[in-house]
Amino acid sequence: MAATMTKKDLVLNGVFVSDIVGCRSMISQLRWCFAFVLVTVSLCRGDEGYELEEFLKREYSLTKPYQGLGSSSSSHWDLMGTAMITTDHVRLTPDLQSRQGAVWSRIPCYLRDWELHIHFKIHGQGKKNLNGDGMALWYTKERMQIGPVFGNMDFFTGLGVFVDTYPNEDKHQERVFPYVSAMVGNGSVKYDHERDGRPTELGGCTAIVRNLNHDTFLMVRYVRRRLTVMINIEGKQDWRDCLDMPGVRLPQGYFFGVSSLTGDLSDNHDLVSLKLYQLTVQRSEKEEEEEQEEITIPSVDNMELRSVEVQDEGMSGLTLFFTILFSLLGCFLLAVIGIVLYSRWKENSRKRFY
């Protein structure tokens, strides 16, 4: 009986050992399959040209508790206008009329390929289409310039990405606001406020971002002279395409900034964080040769950045009044002189006759 049990035990043990070996074999096969999947995904990602890990550039980033922002010599960012620091965000403009505020990087960016993530919040008491005006992200040659384009100067040199919350042109009802768009300027192109920047925009999309209870994000990627803008505004951690434009040529050494503007209408425009990632991109020899030429002036392939002739402002009513008055006085004076000269000539003619 003991011998029989021993044989059974041996048989059972053999089956058990066989099962273990089989399981190990399956695990090994699964590991190889998993490794194959990882390699395949990595190769697919490599075809896009991006590494799996992005490198955060802290000197170009702005996050809580905003220690790198201020007037000290060690700060990487400057405040301008009505911008103020709180514990949770940098408020560019409060919900008050006629305010302008901005933050600007002190360090010029010399990265060739980069990706910028902006966490922002726009909210206020105004109802739909009774709020404004919006905010903008900048990568420009100029910095710390107050102006009419969402708090920055007009005729800028570089890239502007706008979150426009108020429609100035009521004729085009097919465009729903708030609206995200982008523009490249070369220093001679004017942003057309009356037409919401349509003549010079590269593209855009509707982005309902006001008074939301969840976080809103904007992503701007510049890789291989291709500009991509995406939005994440639905609270689902899902990026949605907004615009994609190849052939965008931006010089290196420009400054990043975020600005905002309110006019007769207003909103709170808050910047929560700004994170810049350096992207390592694989290029072919042909691409390397094509990009050897240094870019000095921003441009877009197959798109003419037309210079805008600035028309002289018309004369004011007071200036026009004095212009007409002095013109009439001049004409009257000339008429008097003419009459006097004619009288003397006539008198001299009579004396000669007699």
C-alpha positions, 0 to 999 in steps of 0.5 A: 500500500505504501509502495502504491501510494508512493507511485501515485505521489510520484505521478502526481508530483510529476504532473505538478512539476510538468504544470510548473514547467508549462506555466514558466514557459507560458510566462516566458512567452508572455514576457517576450510578447510584452517586450515585443509590444514595447519595442513595437510601440517604441518604434512607432513613437520613434517614427513620430520623432519624439522620445518617450520621456520629455525633459522639463526645462525649469528655467522656462517654466512657471509653477507654484509657489512661483518663487522664480517670479518677481523683481529680484535678480535671481528671478526668471520671470517678470510681472507687468501691469496688473498681474499679481501673485496669489497662492494658487495662481498668477492673476493677470487681470481682475474682473475689472474694466481697462486692465492689462497684465502679463508675465514675461520670461527673462531668459531667451529660449534657444531650443529647436524643438519644444512643447509648452503646456499652459494651465489657465482659468478664465472666469467672471460675473459677465454673461455670455458675450458680455465678457472680455477680452481674453489672453494670449501666449507669446514667443516673441523677440520683444518683451514687456511691452504693453499694447492693444493685442491682449495686453501686448504690443501690435506689430510684434515679431514672433508667435502669438496664440490667442484665447479670444473670449469676445466676438468683435465681428458680429457678421460671422455667426458660424464662429463660436466664442471663446475661440483659440487661434494663432498668428505669426508676425514679422514686425510689420503685420497688424492684428485686426481687432475688428475682424478678430484676427481673421486676416492673419490667423493660421487656424483655430478652434472653438474652446468653451473655457469660461466659468468651468469647474474643472481645469483647462489646458492649452498645449503648443508644440513646435517640432520640425518647423511644424506648429501644433496647438491642442486643448484639454478643456473637458476635464477628461485628460484628453487632448483635442486638436485645434490647429496644425500648420507645417512650414512655420519658421521661428527664430531661436532666442525669443522670449515666452510670455502670457498676457491679458487685457480687459476693456469695457468688458472684463474677466478674471484671467488666471495663469496656474502654471506654464511648463516647457519641455524640450523634445529630442527629435530624430532628423534625417540628413536631408532635414538636417541640411534643410534646417542648417540655415539660420532663421532671422525673420519669422515666416510661414511657408506658402503664406505671405505676411503682408505689411500693413500700411498704417493710415494717418489718423484723421484730424480732430475737430479742433485741428480742422477748425483752426486749419479752415480758419487760418486758411480763410484768414490767409485768403482774406489777407491775400485778397486785401494785398491784391486790392491794394496793389491793384489800386496803386497800379491804377492810380499810377496809370492815371498819373501817366495818362495826365 
